[in-house]
Each structure stands twice: as structure tokens, then as C-alpha cells.
């Protein structure tokens, strides 16, 4: 069993967001600038046409009530109908095209995020919980989708309407417009104050929601343990507590946003009432025609109806900026383990492994897990690592796969420092069979083929036969097409092990790592798995990590690891004769088995 030498996970931090962050994300729309340009043209033309009809309506009213010209009334009405029809068509084009670009941009972003995440080092995943990362890909990216698809286009349309409407009003009715604009400074002050509060609350609410997602993901992943310990209520309680905190923060944001919108609406209503009274007085005194007053009031209402959505959209953008910061934090996370620019690709891997003076500590830990490790495994030979749990055995296997780099010393394959090698070349030559092999939800054939994606059905079945898995697979109702469920939990431990071995056989690695591959199996399953492992090990450099010393007696070399150091190396007989650490381990295991043997003798 791999030792628990990873540190506890910390929640994702929520960095401050800037408008530059948002501009950077919007750069993802650049490849679709043709559709974006057409959408923008539809927006501009539709917005401009929306500013035309109050002018026509002024002439309609004057023609009907002042000039009583029915011919002019007919022509102006047809003109209004034409404007509304074209405006509706342009609105459809605008919404469709912006939505298309938004969907495409967010899909590209999610794919890039996924591609970046899967190439990050193991130290990154030690610091971040899976549920929080999934939340970034789903919730935060979803907010950006709304921003790109709808909010930006709507904000641009309303802003165009406000600017155009105010410009027309200033040119046509400067006196009344000045009165209307008196409401702008209080609105701006209210927007600045509320937007800061909304943004802070939204960021905290999104962090709490990500934490709740992580809690749920962790609980569902370990649902068997949760149910076994009768801790369903505890799990639900922890999740509910976090959800309630997120709900409270979101509700406070809603209160702030609603107060802002209500304040803007009140200021707008008071302004409209004042304008209606002043304008009506001017009509009564003959200073303005009824059509001109109607035109002014329509433009004023159009501007007012655009200011209120702008206020709401401003709040939404503030919320999205928090999501933007977290997504960029993931995109900017450094790849600590990657191929160097001049990476060496080995034409053929012989399998010689060597660790020289290796010292390693996990990120966030001061105490080294490994200290001055020296180990050599010749090509095609086997080496067993034995020792107590937590001594550093599995850490050595992780360094050999370059999941981490040592702080001091050197790890080499065929005489080449792993940091000089192409990662695909290195990991392509290694296969791992662990105590708890991970199978992916899908068919048995798909899980075996994971070792070599281009393998044929015949090659998959041949690998299963060598792993002593073909017989039980064919007994299943759907055979190789049988789905294994999440993490392969629909199969027994021995069946999962043999599928994992078949996967490794199909990969045909030069280096094989067996990490407690049989320690959790019953006697019958262990026998079948051990036979498969013996087939797999032939001609390959093999590193065996084991607690049960009976599984390592035939190894070409045995290394005893204690407190991060290799204290003894040699063959089984040599180490027993020395009477050192290995002999003590053997004695302890025999002593542990003795009571069971005595009980069996008493029963018999």
C-alpha cells in the first residue's frame, strides 16, 4: 500500500480581478471576429433604428392632431412598421451571432483549461481539491459564457441607446435635457459604491460554492466509507453548512444589486415626473408642439429604460470579474514538470534505473521524505523496496516516473537525467500496477486499451489472456463490452488487478513498477494475479514495492527503506544472514503469523 506522504489540500485562493483580465479572456473571441463583426454591425444598425422611430412618431402625432393630414399619417405609419420589422430581424441576428461566439469561446476556454490542468505537476493537485477545479470549469466558465453571449451585447446596445438618445435630446431640447441629466451624478455615485460591494460579495459567494462542490465531490468519491461509518448525516450537514454560507453571501449580493436597481428606478421615475410637468407647461404656453413633447418623452424613456439595465449589467460584470480571476489563475498555474525545450527522445529504452544522492521533500513540507538515496537497477533485473508504511518507498516510484523532481541528487534512465528526457518518451516506457488500480467508467475493453489506444480487439484479448483475465471477462453478460462503473467498483479487487495487468501488458513497457500489487487480495485471486505478474515481468526492469516479504524473496535485489534512507541492499539470503533490518522485518512478519498458525493447529 502506498504510504500517505501527501500533505493536506488547501482551498483555491480567490485573487483580485482586473479589467485587463477580462480583456485577456475576451481575446479568445479573436478567431471568430468575422461573426463578431457581423453581430456588432447588427447591434449598431438595430440600435440606430431604435432611435429613429420617436422622430417619426412626433410627425405622426403632429400630422394627426395638428395638420390632420391622413396621407402623411398613412406613410409615416408604414415607415414605423418597416422600422420595427427590420429592427426585429437585426435583433435576431445579433442575439444568435453573439450567442454562437459566446458558446464557441467558452468551449475553447474549457478545452484549454482541461489541457492545461492535466499537464500540471502532482504538487499542484496536492494543493487544490478536485471538486474546486471542476467548479472552475463549470460554474465560473458558465458565468463567462453569459457575459460573452448576452451581457456584453446587451450592455453595448443600451450604452449606444443612452449616448445616441442623449445626443439627440441635447440637439433638439437642450433645456429639458439639462434637467434630465441632473440625475446622472447621483446615479454614478450609487453605481460606484454598490459595484464594489457586489463584486466582493460575489467573489466570496463563488469561493463558498466551489468549497461546497469540493465537499460533495470528496464525499461522493468516498461514499462507501461514508455509508460504512454511518456518516451520511454528517456529510449532508457539512455540505448544507457550506451551501447555506454561499446562499447567504449570494443573497447579500442580491440585496445590494436590487437596492442599486431600485435606487436607479426611483431616480428615473422622479426625473420623468419632473420632465412631464415642465414639458406639459411648455405645451400649454405654446412653446412646444404636442408631437415635440411626445418625441422628447419617448427619447427620455428610451434612455431611462437603457440606464436601468446598464446598472444591472454592471453588477453582473462585477460578478463575472471574480470568476475571470479564478480561471486565469488556473491558466497561469506553472507547469513545474515538463519536457525541456531540447528534450531528448530515446530511440530505444533499455531500462537501467539509477538514483544518486537523491533527497526529496513534498511541497509545503520542511522534513524530507527521502535522504541521500542511492539505488541502481540494471536493465531487465528486478529490485524490491521493503520497509514500514511511510518510509518513502512509493515516493521513489513517483520520482522514477518524474511526477516530482528531487531537490538534490539525480534520477536517471539509461544514464540520462530524467529532467533531460521528453516526458512522453519517459512515461511511455513505464507501466504501473498498484494496489488499488484505477479503472475508468466504460467497458473492460476500453480500460485495457488505455495501455495502447491503437490496439486491436485481438491484441486486447491476447493481453487479457496473459493476465489471466480472459476467462472471467467472457463469463460476464456483455464480455469485453461490460461496463465497469465509476472507478471499476462493479468488479472485484482481483478482477480489477488483472485488468490493470492486462493494460500494462498491452503497453509493453521496458520498466515495470508493482506497488503493493497483491497485498489486498485473497489467496485465490493472489495466485492468479501473481502468475500474471510473473508473465509481465519477463525481460523487463521491475521495481517491486511490497510489505509482504514472501512476494519479494525472488527479486534480484532487495533494498530496505527506513525513514527515507536505504539501510540495506542485497539478495534475500544475504540479508537474512546479516541479521540486520531486513532480518528484523522477516522476524516481525513471522511473529505476526504465528498466532494464526497456532490457532489453526489447535483447531486441527
SEZAGU-967475 format. One record per residue (C-alpha): residue in three letters; x, z, y. Coordinates in steps of 0.5 Angstrom, whole numbers, plus 500, padded with zeros to 3 digits. Layout:
SEZAGU-967475
ALAXZY;...
This chain:
SEZAGU-967475
UNK500500500;UNK503498507;UNK505504511;UNK501506517;UNK506505522;UNK502501528;UNK500505534;UNK493506536;UNK490501540;UNK488501547;UNK482498551;UNK484492555;UNK485493562;UNK481490568;UNK486487573;UNK483486580;UNK481479581;UNK482474587;UNK479467589;UNK486464587;UNK484466580;UNK477463581;UNK480456584;UNK485456578;UNK479456573;UNK476451577;UNK482447576;UNK479446568;UNK474441571;UNK479436574;UNK479432568;UNK471431569;UNK472429576;UNK468422575;UNK462426573;UNK463432578;UNK464427584;UNK457423582;UNK454430581;UNK457432588;UNK454426591;UNK447427588;UNK448434591;UNK450432598;UNK444426598;UNK439430596;UNK441436601;UNK441431607;UNK434428605;UNK431435604;UNK433436612;UNK429429614;UNK422431612;UNK421436617;UNK422431622;UNK417426619;UNK412432619;UNK413433626;UNK411426627;UNK405426622;UNK402432626;UNK403429633;UNK400423630;UNK394426627;UNK393431633;UNK395428639;UNK396421638;UNK390420633;UNK394414630;UNK391413623;UNK396407622;UNK402411624;UNK400417619;UNK399413613;UNK406410614;UNK409417615;UNK406420609;UNK408414605;UNK415416607;UNK414423606;UNK412421598;UNK418417598;UNK423422600;UNK420427595;UNK421422589;UNK428420591;UNK430428592;UNK427430585;UNK431424582;UNK437427585;UNK436434583;UNK435432576;UNK442428576;UNK445434580;UNK443439575;UNK444435569;UNK451433571;UNK453440573;UNK451443567;UNK455438563;UNK461439567;UNK460447566;UNK459446559;UNK465442558;UNK469446562;UNK467453558;UNK468450551;UNK475447553;UNK477454556;UNK474458550;UNK478453545;UNK485454550;UNK484462549;UNK483461542;UNK489457541;UNK493462546;UNK490468542;UNK492466535;UNK499465537;UNK500471541;UNK505476537;UNK503482533;UNK505487538;UNK499484543;UNK494486537;UNK497493537;UNK495494544;UNK488490544;UNK482491540;UNK479485536;UNK472487539;UNK474487546;UNK478480545;UNK471477542;UNK467480548;UNK472476553;UNK471469549;UNK463470549;UNK461475555;UNK466473560;UNK466466559;UNK459465559;UNK459468566;UNK464463568;UNK459457565;UNK453460569;UNK458459575;UNK460452574;UNK454450571;UNK449452576;UNK451457581;UNK457453585;UNK452447585;UNK446451588;UNK451455593;UNK453448595;UNK446446596;UNK444452600;UNK450452604;UNK449445606;UNK442446608;UNK444452612;UNK449448616;UNK445442617;UNK439446619;UNK442450624;UNK446444627;UNK439440628;UNK436446631;UNK441447636;UNK441440638;UNK433440638;UNK431447640;UNK437451643;UNK433457646;UNK429458640;UNK436457635;UNK440462639;UNK434467638;UNK434466630;UNK442466630;UNK442473633;UNK440476626;UNK447473623;UNK452478625;UNK448484621;UNK447479615;UNK454478615;UNK456485615;UNK451487610;UNK454482605;UNK461484606;UNK459492605;UNK455490599;UNK459485596;UNK465490595;UNK460495591;UNK457490587;UNK464487585;UNK467494583;UNK460496579;UNK460489575;UNK467490573;UNK466497571;UNK460495567;UNK463489564;UNK469493561;UNK464498558;UNK460493555;UNK467490552;UNK468497550;UNK462497546;UNK463491543;UNK469493540;UNK466500538;UNK461495534;UNK466491531;UNK470496528;UNK464500525;UNK461494522;UNK468492519;UNK468499516;UNK461499514;UNK463501507;UNK467507510;UNK461509515;UNK456509509;UNK460513504;UNK461518509;UNK454518512;UNK456517519;UNK451511521;UNK448516526;UNK455518529;UNK457510529;UNK450509533;UNK451515537;UNK458512540;UNK455505541;UNK449508544;UNK453512549;UNK458506551;UNK452502552;UNK448507556;UNK454507560;UNK454500561;UNK447500562;UNK448505568;UNK453501571;UNK449495571;UNK443498574;UNK447501580;UNK449494581;UNK442491580;UNK440496586;UNK446494590;UNK444487589;UNK437488590;UNK438492596;UNK442487599;UNK437481598;UNK431486600;UNK435487607;UNK436480608;UNK429478607;UNK427483612;UNK431481617;UNK429474616;UNK422476616;UNK422480623;UNK426474625;UNK421469623;UNK415473626;UNK419473633;UNK420466633;UNK413464631;UNK411469637;UNK416466642;UNK414458640;UNK407459640;UNK407462647;UNK411456649;UNK406451646;UNK401455650;UNK404454656;UNK405446655;UNK413447654;UNK413444647;UNK408440642;UNK405443636;UNK409438632;UNK415440635;UNK414447634;UNK412446626;UNK418442626;UNK422448628;UNK419453624;UNK420448618;UNK427448619;UNK428455620;UNK424457614;UNK429452610;UNK435455613;UNK432462611;UNK430460604;UNK437458603;UNK440464606;UNK437469601;UNK439465595;UNK446465598;UNK446472599;UNK444473591;UNK449467589;UNK455471593;UNK453477589;UNK453473582;UNK460470584;UNK463477586;UNK461479578;UNK464473576;UNK471474579;UNK471480575;UNK470476568;UNK475471571;UNK481476572;UNK480478565;UNK480471562;UNK486470566;UNK489476563;UNK489473556;UNK491466558;UNK497469562;UNK499474556;UNK506472554;UNK508470547;UNK513474545;UNK514471538;UNK515463539;UNK520458537;UNK525457542;UNK526450545;UNK531448541;UNK528451535;UNK532449528;UNK528446522;UNK531447516;UNK530441511;UNK530445505;UNK530452504;UNK534456499;UNK531463500;UNK537467502;UNK535473506;UNK539478510;UNK538484514;UNK544486518;UNK544492522;UNK537492524;UNK534497528;UNK526497530;UNK521501533;UNK514498534;UNK512497542;UNK510503545;UNK514508540;UNK520511542;UNK522513535;UNK525507531;UNK521505524;UNK528502521;UNK535504523;UNK541500521;UNK538497515;UNK543492511;UNK540488506;UNK542482502;UNK537478497;UNK541472494;UNK537465493;UNK532466487;UNK533473486;UNK528479486;UNK529485491;UNK524491490;UNK523496496;UNK521503494;UNK520509498;UNK515514500;UNK509511504;UNK511510512;UNK518510510;UNK519503513;UNK518498507;UNK512494510;UNK516493516;UNK522490513;UNK517485510;UNK514484517;UNK521482520;UNK522477515;UNK516473517;UNK518474524;UNK512478526;UNK516482530;UNK523482533;UNK528487532;UNK531491538;UNK538491535;UNK541487529;UNK540480526;UNK535478520;UNK537471517;UNK534466512;UNK539461509;UNK545464514;UNK540462520;UNK538468525;UNK530467525;UNK530467532;UNK533460532;UNK528457527;UNK522454528;UNK516458526;UNK512453522;UNK518452518;UNK520459517;UNK513461515;UNK511455512;UNK517457507;UNK514464505;UNK508467502;UNK505474502;UNK501477496;UNK498484499;UNK495490496;UNK488488500;UNK489480501;UNK484478506;UNK479472504;UNK475468509;UNK468467508;UNK467461505;UNK468458498;UNK473460493;UNK476453493;UNK477454501;UNK480460500;UNK485458495;UNK486451499;UNK488455505;UNK495456502;UNK496448503;UNK490445507;UNK491438504;UNK491440497;UNK486436492;UNK481439488;UNK485438481;UNK491442485;UNK487448487;UNK484448480;UNK491448477;UNK493454482;UNK488458479;UNK489457472;UNK497459473;UNK494465477;UNK489467471;UNK483466476;UNK480459473;UNK476463467;UNK472468472;UNK471463477;UNK468458472;UNK463463470;UNK461464477;UNK454461478;UNK457456483;UNK464456480;UNK469454485;UNK464453491;UNK462460490;UNK462463497;UNK466470497;UNK462473503;UNK466476509;UNK473479507;UNK471477500;UNK468483499;UNK463480494;UNK469479489;UNK472485485;UNK479487487;UNK482484481;UNK479477483;UNK481477490;UNK488479488;UNK488473483;UNK485468488;UNK490470493;UNK496469488;UNK493462487;UNK493461494;UNK501463494;UNK502458488;UNK499452492;UNK503454498;UNK509453493;UNK514458498;UNK521459497;UNK520466499;UNK515471496;UNK513478499;UNK509482494;UNK506488498;UNK503493493;UNK500487490;UNK498491484;UNK497498486;UNK490499487;UNK488495480;UNK485498474;UNK489497467;UNK486490465;UNK486487472;UNK493489473;UNK495486466;UNK492479469;UNK495480476;UNK502482473;UNK502475469;UNK500471474;UNK505474479;UNK511473474;UNK509466474;UNK509466481;UNK516469482;UNK520464477;UNK525461481;UNK523464488;UNK527469492;UNK522475492;UNK521482496;UNK517487492;UNK514493496;UNK512498491;UNK510505490;UNK509505482;UNK516504480;UNK514501473;UNK513495477;UNK520494479;UNK524496473;UNK526489472;UNK528487479;UNK535484480;UNK536489486;UNK532496488;UNK533499495;UNK531506496;UNK528507503;UNK528513506;UNK526515514;UNK527508516;UNK534507512;UNK536504506;UNK540510502;UNK541507495;UNK541500492;UNK542498485;UNK539496479;UNK534501475;UNK539503470;UNK545504475;UNK540508480;UNK538513474;UNK545514472;UNK547516479;UNK541522480;UNK540520487;UNK534519491;UNK531513486;UNK532518480;UNK528523484;UNK522518485;UNK522517478;UNK522524476;UNK516526481;UNK512520478;UNK513522471;UNK512529473;UNK505527476;UNK503523470;UNK505529465;UNK498533466;UNK494527465;UNK499526458;UNK498533456;UNK490532457;UNK490526453;UNK494530448;UNK489536448;UNK483531447;UNK486527442;
